[in-house]
Amino acid sequence: MEKFIIKGGRRLQGEVEISGAKNAVAAIIPAVVLSDEPCILENIPNISDVSISLRILYEMGADVKFLDKTTVRIDATGITEPVVPYEMAKQMRSSYYFLGTLLGKFRRARVSMPGGCYLGDRPIDQHLKAFTTLGATCVLDHGMIDIQTEEILGSQIYFDVVTVGGTINTMLAAVKATGMTVIENAAKEPHIVDLANFLNSMGADIMGAGTDVIKIRGVKNLKGTAYAIIPDQIEAGTFMVAAAATRGDVLIKNVIPKHLESITAKLEKIGVNVEEFDDSVRITVDGPFVKTSIKTMPHPGFPTDMQPQISTLLCLAEGASIVTEGIFDNRFRYVDELRRMGADISVDGKVAVVEGIGSFMGAPVMATDLRAGAALVIAGLAAKGVTEIGDIHHIERGYEDMEGKLRALGADICKKSAPGDSIRQAAL
Ligand code: EPU
């Protein structure tokens, strides 16, 4: 198992380029199955969730070829069996998008229940409700979800909770339905819009993505396309917070500033300077950090995927900040690890009180999930002394070359194998 070793206390300075969005590509790679021709995807991030999605397609019979570092050509027309086995699906949450996309293409799908970050109970009842409303039968059989139908019937679907995954899965199936599907109380995240744009570029007929009512008129066939994935809003936000926490001066390039508005607004309240340009933002700091209240909410609210990182910054503010997690039941698991670095955070259910501590102390810690890992990296960069972060495979699921990008900004960070890794590799 690899670790990050960070010697803290260096100001981040310079420029960093943001990669393609993990949560957009998580939906768009499976969506290629719907196309009757090959597709070319550009701005693909080099993260392990992408490798797993591409591996799933390849194992099912697709032809997958990288044209350059960030461009992949996928011909999914060779897929005949709509099955994603446990060994593949368990590795990431978004494997459940193969349910929608295989149902759309083949009218049946058999996909293992998904894995992914543990953030509390993560039911998929709304996905299954939507598939059932579209006319499919859904059965749980030995850990596999089996869905099938003769015909996908355009329908009216109202989500009881705003769900990104449920909205995406419904779009993936409904795009090949007979008639019109209307999704109400839909999620509005930038990656929902990106998926709709991708599907429309293949010939789909989707209107309203980015609002809470999405209308999808089913089509018979979808053609090949070339499409560039949007930049990752959360990777950008993570670098914004890292730059601020080290009181640095960083230009964050290849971003859509509109997607960062809720993050920018909170950073400005905390006392961070955020200068916006057409496709970049510059972070500087010239005063103390100020306590702030934050509640995570569906887009356009403050994203839950930035909650651990911004809470880490709030540890460096004067006074007590209140952070409320509005999406997941258990997204404060990183707090125990941050406490090892000196954080003074008390958690009661979905509310945390973050007391300012002045600075972190380096310590050995473990990444408990993807964004928890990002938060620990930020704390390590700002800390006095050395921080060792274990279980960094969580971080590599969603951040492309995080240590390389941080090193280019002046951070003292390296990746090390844990003792035993070489013995393990030699034995394999
Ligand atoms: N929910 C239900 N029933 C459902 C679906 C969701 O009750 O059928 C609940 C969830 O338990 C949660 C809330 O609704 O409390 C929102 O869940 P949502 O479906 O929106 O989340 P998700 O699709 O499981 C995606 C991202 C997450 C991100 C959330 C919220 C992917 C692969 N994952 O998860 O990303 O936190 O949306 O924006 O797109 C991350 O990148 O670190 C990450 C966890």
Boltz pocket constraint, residues with backbone or C-beta under 6 A from the ligand:
constraints:
  - pocket:
      binder: B
      contacts: [[A, 22], [A, 23], [A, 26], [A, 93], [A, 94], [A, 117], [A, 121], [A, 122], [A, 123], [A, 124], [A, 125], [A, 126], [A, 127], [A, 128], [A, 161], [A, 162], [A, 163], [A, 164], [A, 165], [A, 166], [A, 187], [A, 304], [A, 305], [A, 327], [A, 328], [A, 329], [A, 370], [A, 371], [A, 398]]
      max_distance: 6.0
